[in-house]
Amino acid sequence: MACCDETLAKTSGNKPRKIEDSADMAAVFSALSNPARIDILRHISENRHCGCKDITKVLPLAQSTVSQHLKVLIEAGIVQVETIPPRSRYQVNDDLLKAMALTTSSFLDSCCEGKCC
């Protein structure tokens, strides 16, 4: 199993740690800023270990387009790839997304302290 930047999603026990680095947060949000990538991520999360062809069967995107979007998601660490020739299988990096959820929630809470209704 190959994971891009494993430092983003290191956990202690079963609890994900927050992602403190703003550049790491921005890289993940940037990768998620495209609606097609969100659709691809949803499909992968619902269909563990699916391949690129599986995604192109359900989304109105060319295989080359899906491959480019997967590359961005992998580089951001959101998706992990396992290559077993002749096929690559993709899965969501659950640890990273849990860490991002924790970090985003904490970040938004800190921005609103004493200012929200």
C-alpha positions in Angstrom: 0.0 0.0 0.0 1.4 3.3 -1.0 0.4 6.5 0.8 1.5 9.9 -0.2 2.2 12.1 2.8 1.7 9.8 5.8 2.8 12.6 8.2 -0.6 14.3 7.6 -2.6 11.5 9.1 -0.5 10.0 11.9 -2.6 8.9 14.8 -2.0 8.1 18.4 -4.1 5.1 19.4 -7.5 5.5 17.6 -7.7 9.3 17.9 -6.7 11.3 14.8 -4.4 14.2 15.5 -5.2 17.7 14.3 -3.4 19.0 11.3 -1.7 22.1 12.6 0.2 23.2 9.5 -1.8 25.7 7.4 -0.1 24.6 4.2 -1.2 21.0 4.8 -4.8 22.1 5.4 -4.8 24.3 2.3 -3.4 21.4 0.1 -6.3 19.2 1.2 -8.9 21.9 0.6 -7.4 22.7 -2.7 -7.7 19.1 -3.8 -11.3 19.1 -2.7 -12.2 22.3 -4.5 -13.2 20.6 -7.7 -16.8 19.0 -7.9 -15.5 16.1 -9.9 -13.0 15.2 -7.3 -15.7 15.3 -4.6 -17.8 12.9 -6.7 -14.8 10.7 -7.2 -14.0 10.7 -3.5 -17.7 9.9 -2.7 -17.6 6.9 -5.1 -14.4 5.6 -3.7 -15.6 5.9 -0.1 -18.8 3.9 -1.0 -16.9 1.3 -3.1 -13.7 0.3 -1.4 -10.8 -0.7 -3.6 -12.4 0.4 -6.8 -10.4 1.1 -9.9 -10.3 4.0 -12.4 -12.6 2.0 -14.9 -15.1 1.5 -12.1 -15.3 5.3 -11.6 -15.6 6.1 -15.3 -18.6 3.7 -15.5 -20.6 5.9 -13.0 -19.3 9.4 -13.7 -19.6 11.3 -17.0 -15.8 11.7 -17.2 -13.2 10.3 -19.6 -10.7 7.8 -18.1 -7.9 10.3 -18.6 -9.8 13.0 -16.7 -10.5 10.6 -13.9 -6.8 9.7 -13.8 -5.8 13.3 -13.5 -8.3 14.0 -10.7 -7.1 10.8 -8.9 -3.5 12.1 -9.2 -4.4 15.3 -7.4 -6.3 13.4 -4.6 -3.3 11.1 -4.2 -0.8 13.9 -4.0 -2.9 15.6 -1.3 -3.0 12.3 0.6 -6.8 12.0 0.5 -6.7 8.9 -1.6 -4.3 6.0 -1.3 -3.5 3.7 -4.2 -2.5 0.0 -4.2 -1.1 -1.3 -7.5 -1.6 -5.0 -8.3 -0.7 -5.3 -12.0 -2.5 -4.8 -14.3 -4.8 -2.7 -12.0 -4.6 0.0 -9.5 -7.1 0.1 -6.6 -8.1 3.2 -4.7 -9.3 3.8 -1.2 -10.0 6.8 1.0 -7.3 7.8 3.5 -9.7 7.7 6.5 -7.1 8.9 9.0 -6.4 12.0 7.0 -10.1 12.9 6.6 -10.8 12.3 10.3 -7.8 14.6 11.1 -9.1 17.2 8.7 -12.6 17.0 10.2 -11.1 17.5 13.7 -8.9 20.3 12.5 -11.6 22.1 10.5 -14.0 21.9 13.4 -11.5 23.3 15.8 -10.4 26.0 13.4 -14.0 27.2 12.8 -14.7 27.1 16.5 -11.7 29.3 17.2 -12.7 31.8 14.5 -16.2 32.2 16.0 -15.3 32.3 19.7 -17.4 35.1 21.3 -18.5 36.3 17.9 -21.3 33.9 17.0 -24.9 34.2 18.3 
